[in-house]
């Protein structure tokens, strides 16, 4: 149940407003504006908690609220949200849904995993399995099963395949970026895709590292990605992810945000000033200008950009 308690500052502001009205004062300069700004700034992060439930957490109060209960046979497996909080997409079991705030009026759009709703809420992508033909240099061919990136927009009768052999992807406005294997190297980079799903430009630029899990800030000025050093012959094969920020227009690194070596799945706040991410299975938040990360929730798993204004 939502809390009805007021912070001291907010309670004082309401007290001043009441005194002003009682004294017949027309207005207190800045009071209404600051109150409206505080209301507009409230936000929540969607994720999966308890291993199978759809939940939200208030990053300011750290209060976790279960939105919907999953089951052993149909757990919630991922969720994405538009920055304005009006549309979400989620996976339950192997089905993908598009819905309103907190899952209202959910409608199935496809089947698979890792749903991503576009920032304008008009399209949803996800990963699903397909059969493709692979041929070797000697002429032998076989059907193999792989993951592809599917897309379905509002008004479309069925989904379309955007990219075969898909790993992780993100929306950059109405365009898509995706994790692709770097040519001539056993490493991945984040690339902008054209309308046919082909990588046309790299958005990350460090030949010594491999990149996954992209996310774009709401204004499109920053790209967050998880990076790992390229493995060497005697390297420890365990995951060593850290969060980095890039300028997607130039591919230049802006800064390294974390160095814990266990970080994954970044998600920008609606104003682009903070970044949520998983450290192991716990949820952390850090300022995009840099600084110390703080833990917001335990056992709260992200699958993609899911930080939205509260509705």
Secondary structure by P-SEA (a helix, b strand, c coil): cccccccaaaaaaaaaaaaaaaaccccccaaaaaaaaaaaacbbbbbbcccccccccccccccccccbbbccccccccccccccccbbbbbcccbbbbbcccccccccccccccccccccccbbbbbbbbbbbbbccccbbbbbbbbbbbbbccccccccccccccccccccccbbbbbbccccccbbbbbbbccccccccccccccccccccccccccccbbbbbbbcccccccccccbbbbbbbccccccccccccccccccbbbbcccccbbbbbcccbbbbbbccccbbbbcccccccccccccccc
